[in-house]
Amino acid sequence: MSPDRRPGADQTRFTRLAETARPRILAYLTRRIDPPGDAADVLAEVLAIAWRRVADLPADEGEAAAWLFGIARGTLANHRRGQARRHALADRLRDHLAHRQREAAPATDEIIAVRDALGRLTHDDRELLTLVAWDGLRADQAAAVLGISAAAARQRLVRARRRLRAELDTAPDATTGNDGPPTFTPTDTWPRSALKR
């Protein structure tokens, strides 16, 4: 191994190149990245790639700077492809959600009554009920999400269902505005499992 290709020599040369070329590479990236604030992240990636390839670092300072610009160009291309994929995914997700929203029926009085009743429950009851009824988790799975034992989740679920049922039984009739027994029946939006005993 030649004296100028020792690992310590590579590190010294890389450090010198990074210090001298970094402002130029950052300016190059900033002019080409939208938003410009992402340029610092891309620069960090450029330097990380260059460090992994330090054995290829040219000995001539001018050539070394051009080598680093080449890495910056490739990293910028990868960044743009990643941005394009993220934008395409976000567009598909927006279209999907808009389509689902158009298909969804307007909120019925029953759904409004359930939401109001949920709002009167404690945060813990509401979280457990919605994990099971809306998110489709079993009691033991909801327990893992909440960081409690499966047995505790099952007990809490029984009590939360009772409290929700009580809230629904005492709420004004959403369809008539009169007090009295509500006409609530579970729907697809609020599965029957939410009120199972």
Backbone hydrogen bonds, N-H to C=O, Kabsch-Sander energy under -0.5 kcal/mol:
donor,donor_aa,acceptor,acceptor_aa,energy
5,R,2,S,-2.3
6,R,3,P,-1.0
10,D,6,R,-2.7
11,Q,7,P,-2.3
12,T,8,G,-2.1
13,R,9,A,-2.7
14,F,10,D,-2.8
15,T,11,Q,-2.5
16,R,12,T,-2.2
17,L,13,R,-2.5
18,A,14,F,-3.0
19,E,15,T,-2.2
20,T,16,R,-2.3
21,A,17,L,-3.1
22,R,18,A,-1.6
25,I,21,A,-2.7
26,L,22,R,-2.8
27,A,23,P,-2.2
28,Y,24,R,-2.3
29,L,25,I,-2.6
30,T,26,L,-2.9
31,R,27,A,-1.9
32,R,28,Y,-0.5
32,R,29,L,-1.2
33,I,29,L,-1.1
38,D,35,P,-2.1
39,A,36,P,-2.1
40,A,37,G,-0.7
42,V,38,D,-2.0
43,L,39,A,-2.8
44,A,40,A,-2.1
45,E,41,D,-1.7
46,V,42,V,-2.6
47,L,43,L,-2.6
48,A,44,A,-2.0
49,I,45,E,-2.6
50,A,46,V,-2.7
51,W,47,L,-2.3
52,R,48,A,-1.9
53,R,49,I,-1.4
54,V,51,W,-1.4
56,D,53,R,-2.5
57,L,54,V,-1.6
64,A,60,D,-2.6
65,A,61,E,-2.2
66,A,62,G,-2.0
67,W,63,E,-2.6
68,L,64,A,-2.1
69,F,65,A,-2.3
70,G,66,A,-2.2
71,I,67,W,-1.8
72,A,68,L,-2.4
73,R,69,F,-2.6
74,G,70,G,-2.1
75,T,71,I,-2.6
76,L,72,A,-2.6
77,A,73,R,-2.1
78,N,74,G,-2.1
79,H,75,T,-2.4
80,R,76,L,-2.5
81,R,77,A,-2.3
82,G,78,N,-2.4
83,Q,79,H,-2.5
84,A,80,R,-2.7
85,R,81,R,-2.4
86,R,82,G,-2.5
87,H,83,Q,-2.9
88,A,84,A,-2.4
89,L,85,R,-2.5
90,A,86,R,-2.6
91,D,87,H,-2.5
92,R,88,A,-2.4
93,L,89,L,-2.5
94,R,90,A,-2.6
95,D,91,D,-2.5
96,H,92,R,-2.6
97,L,93,L,-2.8
98,A,94,R,-2.6
99,H,95,D,-2.4
100,R,96,H,-2.7
101,Q,97,L,-2.4
102,R,98,A,-2.1
103,E,99,H,-1.9
104,A,100,R,-1.7
112,I,108,T,-2.3
113,A,109,D,-2.3
114,V,110,E,-2.2
115,R,111,I,-2.7
116,D,112,I,-2.6
117,A,113,A,-2.4
118,L,114,V,-2.9
119,G,115,R,-2.2
120,R,116,D,-0.9
120,R,117,A,-0.8
121,L,118,L,-1.5
126,R,122,T,-2.6
127,E,123,H,-2.7
128,L,124,D,-2.2
129,L,125,D,-2.6
130,T,126,R,-2.4
131,L,127,E,-2.1
132,V,128,L,-1.7
133,A,129,L,-3.4
134,W,130,T,-1.5
135,D,130,T,-2.1
137,L,131,L,-2.4
142,A,138,R,-2.8
143,A,139,A,-2.0
144,A,140,D,-1.5
145,V,141,Q,-1.8
146,L,142,A,-2.4
147,G,143,A,-1.2
148,I,143,A,-2.4
153,A,149,S,-2.2
154,R,150,A,-2.4
155,Q,151,A,-2.3
156,R,152,A,-2.8
157,L,153,A,-2.6
158,V,154,R,-2.1
159,R,155,Q,-2.1
160,A,156,R,-3.0
161,R,157,L,-2.5
162,R,158,V,-1.9
163,R,159,R,-2.4
164,L,160,A,-2.5
165,R,161,R,-2.7
166,A,162,R,-2.5
167,E,163,R,-2.4
168,L,164,L,-2.5
169,D,165,R,-2.4
170,T,166,A,-1.8
171,A,167,E,-0.9
173,D,178,N,-3.4
177,G,173,D,-3.0
187,T,190,W,-0.9
194,A,191,P,-1.8
195,L,192,R,-1.6
196,K,193,S,-0.7
